[in-house]
Amino acid sequence: MSDSERSPDNLKRSRSYNNDYESDDDRKQRSKRRYNDRMELRLMIQSRDAGSIIGRGGDNIKRLREDFKVGITVSDSRAPERIVIITGELDGIGSVVEEILRGFDDKFKSRRDQDAELKMLIHQSQAGCVIGKAGSKLKDFRQDHDIDIKVYPECCPRSTERAVQVTGKAHNVRKCVISILDMLKTWPPKGMNNPYDPSNYNESAVRDYGGYFDEFSRGFRGGGGRDRDRAGGSKSSGSRDRGGLESLGESSGPRTTQQVSIPADLAGVIIGKSGQNIKRIRQESGADVELNDASDGGSDRVITITGSPNQIQNAQYLLQLSVKQHLARN
C-alpha cells in the first residue's frame, strides 16, 4: 500500500467500509458478548441494614455505582426484609458485595476477621446446580473458599426463588458468591420466573425459606449481640452434606453469642412452669439459652443465646413463638 493509501482519511474510510459490511449475525454476537459479561445478583438483607448501603442522602449507593461501574437498587419495604439488586461485571459485583458486608455492622469496621453472612437469591431450578449430587458442590464451595454455605429448602413466599446463605470472612464470601454466579452462567433458570417481593413476607415460614425475623415485634428488641468464634464449628460436618438442608438443632458454622432483650414481665413466659419452656427451647434449638437477672430498676431482661447461626435462629424463633402464643391467649 502506498503512503497515500495509508493516509488517515483512507484508513478511516476503510474501517467504515468494513463496518458497513458487518453482517447482522456478527453485530448480534458482539452485542451478546457484551451482554453476557454483565450479571445480576439478588440479595436478601435485613431492612435495618439498608441504610448502610444507601448512605446519608444516597451518597454511599451513588459512590458504589460510580466506583465499581455497577447498577444497584434497594427495594423499599415495611417488612423486616429488603431486596438488593446488583448488575454489572463479576469483578464489580464482587467488590460491591465485600463493601456491603463490611458496612452492615460496626463490627466489620473494627474487626477485619469477623465472620460475615450473605443471603443470595437464585431461581429454584438452579438450586440443584449449587447443591450438586449428594451435596458435592456445597462441599467443594466450603473447601475451596473456607466458608459455610446452605441452600434453604423452600422458595421465598409467593416466588420461585430460594435463598443461598454464605457465611465466612468477607473476602471469602465474595469469592464464593462470584464463583456461584460464574457457574450459573451455564445453568440459566428454567420455567416460570417470579422474583421474591418482600411485601409477601411470611414470618411463620422464615425458618424454611431463610428470611429474617422482626426482632422488634411482640416485645423482642435486638440486643448488643456479640459474636465470638469457638472451637467445635466443623465445616466438614456430615449433617450439612445432605443437599445443604439442616434439621432443627443441627450445628452449622462457628459458635457465636447473641443477645435480645424482652420486657421483664415476659420473663415468666420464657421460663415456663418449673422452667419447662426454656428447657424445651434449649433442647429443640440445640442452643444455650440463658435469661439474665434484671438489673436494679431495669424494665428489661436480657436473653443470651449461644450456638451456631442456625441454632441461634431456631432459638429466636421459639422464643418469639412463646411470646406470641402467650399474647394470643391473653
Secondary structure, DSSP 8 states (H G I E B T S, - for coil): --TTTTSHHHHHHHHHHHHHT--HHHHHHHHHHHHHT-EEEEEEEEGGGHHHHH-GGGHHHHHHHHHHT-EEEE---SSSEEEEEEEE-HHHHHHHHHHHHHHS-HHHHH-TT-EEEEEEEEEGGGHHHHH-GGGHHHHHHHHHHT-EEEE-SS--TTSSEEEEEEEEEHHHHHHHHHHHHHHHTTS---S------GGG--GGGHHHHT----TTGGG-EE--------TT--TT-GGG-STT---TT---S--EEEEEEEEGGGHHHHH-GGGHHHHHHHHHH-SEEEE----TT-SEEEEEEEE-HHHHHHHHHHHHHHHHHHHHH-
